[in-house]
């Protein structure tokens, strides 16, 4: 019998057996994008983790209610509640309105999800569609004595909670001792904005009336409000990136405890960063890789999905073109192996399914599950059972193995002529001429693979990694 599902909970800092709060059903909230710019492949590592978790929950027989937010207001450029709203800044950068860039970058984000075969959330909720819920949430926090008003907004008083910062194990005494003088009107360095006022003389594209004054919500309040609206006061799982632990998720928990007395979710799970040259890939650097860049350089987006499957979600992963090349090759081999197997009625092999389940139920250990899949690819199960087993595994892997079809490359006539000439040169043992023609093929963007009785042409990749 397969092992029960074990998940790592960052709140307790322990591996725990997952048991849903309501039998057979899982309430699941995943922090979504701030749509002031395109998402990069580091962001998408997190969204593939969310998709993996959802698929594993479904594999275990649970009906999943998956809620994801779109942050289209309130996310400031600094986690310390300073700087400007990222949406307003993005609007100025692009020359579009904040509402226009929200639509543009949300659509681009959803297009990327589909290219990566990431399942749509059950509910995709936008912060700007839930201003009323956020105001009501803040009003309850204030009524319960956890909020105060300053010249620039309404703030949460973190000193009122004994366990504030427990998720991140924050050293609050150290922060108080080392605080800078300039914290504005905030009472404590860790206090955070629930509602920000529109500054006198400022013109904002996104602002609303509230009981405290005209302005806009803080970043943290939107997730607490929408999660509670769609999943209730206490639900099963809340996800985010590792950078959400010390600020965003810490503050979500504080807000919900202040309003209803729960920590919002039973499990808090976090995906670790994608690193590029040993540094976190981030939009703030001004240089980040989009999925479309990988496509332009000849890579299938699912090759990047395969890369992410080779590392555990709780380990930082370094991106390299060599790793992407290796993943593209492995994915192609797996697809071709399955494509060659007969499509006949057959059931997946129970022993291999149990072994695969043991791995994914061990805190989503997909690298080991992928190794089980390769055992099946290379093994001696009857062909139809081998195919059925691998297609079953793909319910979790999400590589579209069953639907893949090889594409016939159209070879230009001049390239075919070079290849034919090289084949003739090799046959006559004119090695220098054969090498010259191989170079001419490479210059034209093609590679010639010599086979017994002939040859095969394939297009070379362009960009980084093409010469390897």
C-alpha positions as CSV (number, residue, x, y, z in Angstrom):
1,X,0.0,0.0,0.0
2,X,1.4,3.4,-1.0
3,X,2.6,5.8,1.8
4,X,0.2,8.5,2.9
5,X,0.9,12.1,1.6
6,X,3.5,13.9,3.7
7,X,4.0,17.7,3.2
8,X,6.5,20.1,4.8
9,X,4.7,22.8,6.8
10,X,6.8,25.9,7.3
11,X,4.6,27.0,10.2
12,X,5.6,24.1,12.3
13,X,8.9,23.5,10.5
14,X,8.1,19.8,10.1
15,X,7.0,17.1,7.7
16,X,3.4,16.3,8.5
17,X,0.9,13.8,7.3
18,X,-1.7,15.6,5.2
19,X,-5.3,15.2,6.3
20,X,-7.9,17.6,4.8
21,X,-10.1,19.6,7.2
22,X,-13.1,18.3,5.2
23,X,-12.9,14.7,4.1
24,X,-12.2,14.3,0.4
25,X,-11.9,18.1,-0.2
26,X,-8.9,20.5,-0.2
27,X,-9.0,24.3,0.1
28,X,-5.9,25.6,-1.4
29,X,-4.7,29.3,-1.9
30,X,-1.6,30.2,-3.9
31,X,-0.3,33.7,-4.1
32,X,-0.4,34.9,-7.7
33,X,1.5,37.5,-9.7
34,X,1.7,41.3,-9.4
35,X,0.9,42.2,-12.9
36,X,3.1,45.3,-13.4
37,X,5.4,43.4,-15.8
38,X,5.9,40.1,-17.6
39,X,6.6,37.0,-15.4
40,X,10.1,35.5,-15.7
41,X,11.0,31.8,-15.6
42,X,12.0,32.1,-11.9
43,X,8.4,33.1,-11.2
44,X,7.2,30.2,-13.3
45,X,9.2,27.7,-11.2
46,X,6.9,28.7,-8.3
47,X,3.7,28.3,-10.5
48,X,4.8,24.9,-11.6
49,X,5.3,23.9,-7.9
50,X,1.7,25.0,-7.3
51,X,0.6,23.0,-10.2
52,X,2.6,20.0,-9.0
53,X,1.1,20.2,-5.5
54,X,-2.4,20.4,-7.0
55,X,-1.8,17.4,-9.3
56,X,-0.5,15.3,-6.4
57,X,-3.5,16.2,-4.3
58,X,-5.8,15.1,-7.1
59,X,-3.7,11.9,-7.6
60,X,-4.5,11.1,-4.0
61,X,-8.2,11.4,-4.7
62,X,-9.0,14.9,-3.4
63,X,-11.3,17.4,-5.0
64,X,-9.2,20.6,-5.0
65,X,-10.6,24.1,-4.7
66,X,-7.6,26.2,-5.9
67,X,-7.8,29.9,-5.5
68,X,-5.1,32.3,-6.9
69,X,-5.1,36.1,-6.7
70,X,-4.0,38.7,-9.3
71,X,-2.4,41.6,-7.5
72,X,-3.3,44.6,-9.6
73,X,-3.0,47.3,-6.9
74,X,-1.3,47.9,-3.5
75,X,2.0,46.2,-4.0
76,X,4.6,48.9,-3.1
77,X,8.2,48.8,-4.4
78,X,9.4,48.3,-0.8
79,X,8.2,45.8,1.7
80,X,8.7,48.5,4.3
81,X,5.6,50.3,3.0
82,X,7.6,53.0,1.2
83,X,8.0,53.7,-2.5
84,X,5.2,53.8,-5.0
85,X,2.7,51.3,-6.1
86,X,4.2,48.9,-8.6
87,X,1.2,49.2,-10.9
88,X,1.5,53.0,-11.0
89,X,5.2,52.7,-11.7
90,X,4.6,50.1,-14.5
91,X,2.0,52.4,-16.1
92,X,4.5,55.2,-16.2
93,X,7.2,52.9,-17.7
94,X,4.9,51.7,-20.5
95,X,2.9,54.8,-21.2
96,X,-0.3,52.8,-20.6
97,X,-2.9,53.1,-17.9
98,X,-2.6,50.9,-14.8
99,X,-5.8,49.2,-15.9
100,X,-4.4,48.5,-19.3
101,X,-1.1,47.0,-18.0
102,X,-3.1,44.9,-15.6
103,X,-5.0,43.3,-18.5
104,X,-1.9,43.0,-20.7
105,X,0.3,41.3,-18.1
106,X,-2.5,39.1,-16.7
107,X,-3.2,37.8,-20.2
108,X,0.5,37.2,-20.8
109,X,0.7,35.4,-17.5
110,X,-2.2,33.1,-18.4
111,X,-0.7,32.4,-21.8
112,X,2.5,31.3,-20.1
113,X,0.6,29.0,-17.8
114,X,-1.0,27.2,-20.7
115,X,2.3,26.8,-22.5
116,X,3.7,25.2,-19.4
117,X,0.6,22.9,-19.1
118,X,-0.3,24.5,-15.7
119,X,-3.9,23.8,-14.8
120,X,-6.1,26.8,-14.4
121,X,-7.1,27.7,-10.8
122,X,-10.6,27.0,-9.7
123,X,-11.0,30.8,-8.9
124,X,-8.7,33.6,-10.2
125,X,-9.5,36.7,-8.2
126,X,-8.3,40.2,-8.8
127,X,-7.6,42.6,-5.9
128,X,-9.4,45.5,-7.6
129,X,-12.6,43.4,-7.7
130,X,-12.5,42.9,-3.9
131,X,-12.0,46.4,-2.4
132,X,-15.2,46.1,-0.4
133,X,-14.0,42.8,1.2
134,X,-10.7,44.4,2.1
135,X,-12.2,47.5,3.7
136,X,-14.5,45.3,5.8
137,X,-11.5,43.2,6.9
138,X,-9.6,46.3,7.9
139,X,-12.6,47.6,9.8
140,X,-12.8,44.4,11.8
141,X,-9.1,44.6,12.6
142,X,-9.5,48.1,13.8
143,X,-12.6,47.2,15.9
144,X,-10.6,44.4,17.6
145,X,-7.9,46.9,18.6
146,X,-5.1,45.9,16.2
147,X,-5.0,49.0,13.9
148,X,-4.1,52.7,14.2
149,X,-4.2,55.6,11.8
150,X,-1.3,57.8,10.8
151,X,-0.9,60.7,8.4
152,X,-0.3,58.3,5.5
153,X,-2.5,55.4,6.2
154,X,-4.0,52.7,8.5
155,X,-1.4,50.4,10.1
156,X,-1.4,47.1,11.8
157,X,0.0,47.2,15.3
158,X,2.3,44.1,15.5
159,X,3.0,44.7,19.2
160,X,-0.5,43.6,20.0
161,X,0.3,40.0,19.0
162,X,2.6,37.9,21.2
163,X,3.3,35.4,18.4
164,X,3.7,37.9,15.6
165,X,6.4,36.7,13.2
166,X,6.2,33.0,14.3
167,X,6.1,31.7,10.7
168,X,9.5,33.4,10.0
169,X,10.8,33.0,13.6
170,X,11.4,36.8,13.5
171,X,13.7,38.3,16.2
172,X,11.4,41.2,17.1
173,X,13.5,42.4,20.0
174,X,16.5,42.7,17.7
175,X,14.6,44.6,15.1
176,X,13.3,47.1,17.8
177,X,16.9,47.5,19.1
178,X,18.3,48.1,15.7
179,X,15.5,50.2,14.2
180,X,16.4,53.4,12.3
181,X,14.9,56.6,13.5
182,X,13.1,57.3,10.2
183,X,10.1,54.9,10.3
184,X,7.6,57.6,9.6
185,X,4.6,57.6,11.9
186,X,4.8,53.8,12.4
187,X,5.0,52.8,16.0
188,X,7.2,49.7,15.4
189,X,9.5,48.7,12.5
190,X,7.4,45.6,11.8
191,X,4.0,47.4,11.7
192,X,2.6,47.3,8.1
193,X,0.1,49.2,6.0
194,X,-3.5,48.0,5.8
195,X,-4.7,51.0,3.8
196,X,-2.6,53.8,2.3
197,X,-4.0,57.3,1.8
198,X,-3.6,59.1,-1.5
199,X,-1.0,61.8,-0.7
200,X,-2.1,65.5,-0.9
201,X,-1.5,66.7,-4.5
202,X,-1.0,63.2,-5.8
203,X,-2.9,61.9,-8.8
204,X,-3.5,58.1,-8.7
205,X,-5.2,55.9,-11.3
206,X,-6.3,53.4,-8.7
207,X,-7.9,54.8,-5.6
208,X,-11.1,54.3,-3.6
209,X,-13.1,55.9,-0.8
210,X,-12.9,54.2,2.6
211,X,-14.0,55.1,6.2
212,X,-10.4,56.4,6.8
213,X,-9.9,58.4,3.7
214,X,-9.4,58.0,-0.1
215,X,-6.6,55.7,-1.0
216,X,-5.8,52.1,-1.8
217,X,-5.3,48.8,0.1
218,X,-2.0,47.4,1.3
219,X,-0.6,44.3,-0.5
220,X,-1.1,41.9,2.4
221,X,-4.7,42.6,3.1
222,X,-5.9,41.5,-0.3
223,X,-4.7,37.9,0.1
224,X,-6.2,37.6,3.6
225,X,-9.5,39.0,2.4
226,X,-9.8,36.9,-0.8
227,X,-8.6,33.7,0.8
228,X,-11.1,34.1,3.6
229,X,-13.9,34.9,1.1
230,X,-13.4,31.9,-1.1
231,X,-12.0,29.3,1.4
232,X,-13.2,30.3,4.8
233,X,-11.5,31.3,8.1
234,X,-9.2,28.3,8.2
235,X,-8.4,26.1,5.2
236,X,-5.9,23.4,4.2
237,X,-2.9,24.9,2.3
238,X,-1.4,28.3,1.6
239,X,1.5,28.5,-0.9
240,X,4.0,31.1,-1.9
241,X,7.7,31.8,-2.7
242,X,10.3,31.6,0.0
243,X,10.5,35.4,0.0
244,X,6.9,35.5,1.2
245,X,7.8,34.0,4.6
246,X,9.3,36.9,6.5
247,X,6.9,39.6,5.3
248,X,3.8,38.9,3.2
249,X,2.7,35.6,4.7
250,X,3.8,36.7,8.2
251,X,1.4,39.6,7.8
252,X,-1.4,37.6,6.3
253,X,-1.4,35.4,9.4
254,X,-1.3,38.4,11.7
255,X,-4.3,40.0,10.0
256,X,-6.4,36.9,10.0
257,X,-5.5,36.1,13.7
258,X,-6.6,39.7,14.5
259,X,-9.9,39.3,12.7
260,X,-11.0,35.7,13.4
261,X,-8.3,34.1,15.6
262,X,-6.8,31.5,13.1
263,X,-3.5,31.3,11.3
264,X,-5.5,31.2,8.0
265,X,-4.1,27.9,6.7
266,X,-3.3,24.5,8.2
267,X,-0.2,24.1,6.0
268,X,2.1,26.8,4.8
269,X,4.3,25.7,1.9
270,X,7.0,27.6,0.0
271,X,8.9,27.1,-3.2
272,X,12.6,28.2,-3.3
273,X,14.2,30.5,-5.8
274,X,15.5,29.9,-9.2
275,X,19.1,31.2,-9.3
276,X,20.9,32.7,-12.3
277,X,24.6,33.0,-11.9
278,X,24.1,32.3,-8.2
279,X,21.8,35.3,-7.8
280,X,18.0,35.3,-7.4
281,X,16.3,36.0,-10.7
282,X,14.3,39.1,-10.2
283,X,12.6,41.8,-12.3
284,X,14.3,44.5,-10.2
285,X,17.6,43.6,-11.7
286,X,16.3,44.7,-15.1
287,X,17.5,41.4,-16.7
288,X,15.3,38.4,-16.6
289,X,14.4,35.5,-18.9
290,X,10.9,35.2,-20.1
291,X,9.4,32.0,-21.4
292,X,9.1,33.6,-24.9
293,X,12.9,34.0,-25.0
294,X,13.3,30.2,-24.5
295,X,10.8,29.6,-27.3
296,X,12.6,32.1,-29.6
297,X,15.8,30.1,-29.0
298,X,14.2,26.9,-30.1
299,X,13.2,25.4,-26.8
300,X,9.8,23.7,-26.0
301,X,8.4,25.4,-22.9
302,X,7.8,21.9,-21.5
303,X,11.6,21.3,-21.5
304,X,11.7,24.0,-18.9
305,X,8.9,22.2,-17.0
306,X,11.1,19.1,-17.2
307,X,14.1,21.1,-15.7
308,X,12.0,22.1,-12.7
309,X,10.9,18.5,-12.2
310,X,14.5,17.5,-11.7
311,X,14.9,19.6,-8.5
312,X,12.9,19.4,-5.2
313,X,10.8,22.4,-4.6
314,X,12.5,23.1,-1.2
315,X,15.9,23.5,-2.8
316,X,17.2,26.5,-4.7
317,X,17.7,25.6,-8.3
318,X,20.4,27.1,-10.6
319,X,19.3,27.8,-14.2
320,X,21.8,27.1,-17.0
321,X,21.5,26.6,-20.7
322,X,23.3,23.2,-20.3
323,X,20.6,22.0,-17.9
324,X,17.9,23.2,-20.3
325,X,19.7,21.4,-23.2
326,X,19.9,18.2,-21.2
327,X,16.2,18.5,-20.2
328,X,15.2,19.0,-23.8
329,X,17.1,15.9,-24.9
330,X,15.6,13.8,-22.0
331,X,12.1,15.0,-22.8
332,X,12.5,14.2,-26.5
333,X,13.7,10.7,-25.6
334,X,10.9,10.0,-23.3
335,X,8.3,11.3,-25.8
336,X,9.7,9.2,-28.6
337,X,9.8,6.1,-26.4
338,X,6.2,6.5,-25.5
339,X,5.2,7.4,-29.1
340,X,6.7,4.1,-30.3
341,X,4.6,2.0,-27.9
342,X,1.2,0.6,-29.1
343,X,-2.0,2.3,-28.1
344,X,-3.9,-0.7,-26.8
345,X,-6.3,-1.3,-23.9
346,X,-4.1,-1.9,-20.8
347,X,-4.0,-1.0,-17.1
348,X,-1.0,0.7,-15.5
349,X,1.4,-1.6,-13.6
350,X,0.3,-1.5,-10.0
351,X,3.8,-2.1,-8.5
352,X,5.3,0.9,-10.4
353,X,2.2,3.1,-9.7
354,X,2.7,2.3,-5.9
355,X,6.4,3.1,-6.2
356,X,5.7,6.4,-8.0
357,X,3.1,7.3,-5.4
358,X,5.6,6.7,-2.6
359,X,7.9,9.2,-4.1
360,X,5.4,12.0,-4.9
361,X,3.8,11.5,-1.5
362,X,7.1,12.1,0.2
363,X,6.8,15.9,0.1
364,X,6.5,16.0,-3.7
365,X,9.8,14.2,-4.4
366,X,9.4,14.4,-8.1
367,X,13.1,13.9,-9.0
368,X,12.8,10.4,-7.5
369,X,9.4,9.9,-9.1
370,X,10.9,10.9,-12.5
371,X,13.6,8.2,-11.9
372,X,10.8,5.6,-11.5
373,X,9.3,6.8,-14.8
374,X,12.6,6.2,-16.5
375,X,12.8,2.7,-15.1
376,X,9.5,2.1,-16.9
377,X,10.7,3.6,-20.1
378,X,13.8,1.4,-20.1
379,X,12.2,-1.7,-18.5
380,X,10.6,-4.9,-19.9
381,X,7.0,-4.4,-19.1
382,X,4.7,-5.4,-22.0
383,X,4.5,-2.4,-24.4
384,X,0.9,-1.5,-23.9
385,X,1.2,-1.7,-20.0
386,X,4.4,0.4,-20.2
387,X,2.6,3.1,-22.2
388,X,-0.4,3.0,-19.8
389,X,1.8,3.3,-16.8
390,X,3.8,6.3,-18.2
391,X,0.6,8.1,-19.3
392,X,-0.7,7.6,-15.8
393,X,2.4,9.1,-14.3
394,X,2.0,12.1,-16.6
395,X,-1.1,13.1,-14.6
396,X,1.4,14.4,-12.2
397,X,4.4,15.2,-14.4
398,X,2.3,17.3,-16.8
399,X,4.5,16.8,-19.9
400,X,1.7,16.0,-22.4
401,X,3.3,12.7,-23.1
402,X,0.3,11.0,-24.6
403,X,-0.6,13.8,-27.1
404,X,2.9,14.4,-28.4
405,X,3.5,13.8,-32.1
406,X,6.9,14.1,-33.9
407,X,7.1,17.0,-36.3
408,X,8.6,16.6,-39.7
409,X,11.3,19.2,-40.3
410,X,11.1,20.9,-43.7
411,X,14.6,20.9,-45.1
412,X,15.3,23.7,-47.6
413,X,16.6,22.5,-51.0
414,X,20.0,24.2,-50.7
415,X,20.5,22.5,-47.3
416,X,19.5,19.1,-48.7
417,X,22.0,19.6,-51.5
418,X,24.8,20.3,-49.1
419,X,23.9,17.2,-47.1
420,X,23.7,15.0,-50.2
421,X,27.1,16.4,-51.3
422,X,28.6,15.7,-47.9
423,X,27.2,12.1,-47.9
424,X,28.8,11.6,-51.3
425,X,32.1,13.0,-50.1
426,X,32.1,10.7,-47.1
427,X,31.3,7.7,-49.4
428,X,34.3,8.6,-51.6
429,X,36.4,9.2,-48.4
430,X,37.1,12.8,-49.3
431,X,37.3,13.7,-45.7
432,X,38.5,17.3,-46.1
433,X,35.6,18.1,-48.4
434,X,33.2,16.3,-46.0
435,X,34.4,18.5,-43.1
436,X,34.0,21.6,-45.3
437,X,30.5,20.7,-46.2
438,X,29.6,20.0,-42.5
439,X,30.9,23.5,-41.7
440,X,28.7,24.9,-44.4
441,X,25.7,23.1,-43.0
442,X,26.4,24.4,-39.5
443,X,26.7,27.9,-40.9
444,X,23.3,27.5,-42.5
445,X,21.9,26.4,-39.0
446,X,21.7,22.6,-39.6
447,X,23.5,19.6,-38.2
448,X,23.9,16.3,-40.0
449,X,23.8,13.0,-38.0
450,X,25.4,10.1,-39.8
451,X,23.4,6.8,-39.5
452,X,23.9,3.3,-40.8
453,X,22.7,3.5,-44.4
454,X,22.1,7.2,-44.5
455,X,21.9,10.4,-42.4
456,X,19.4,12.7,-40.6
457,X,19.3,16.5,-40.6
458,X,18.2,18.6,-37.6
459,X,18.1,22.3,-37.0
460,X,20.7,23.7,-34.7
461,X,19.5,25.7,-31.7
462,X,20.3,29.5,-31.6
463,X,21.5,31.5,-28.7
464,X,23.2,30.4,-25.5
465,X,23.8,26.6,-25.5
466,X,23.8,26.3,-29.3
467,X,27.5,25.5,-29.5
468,X,27.3,22.7,-26.9
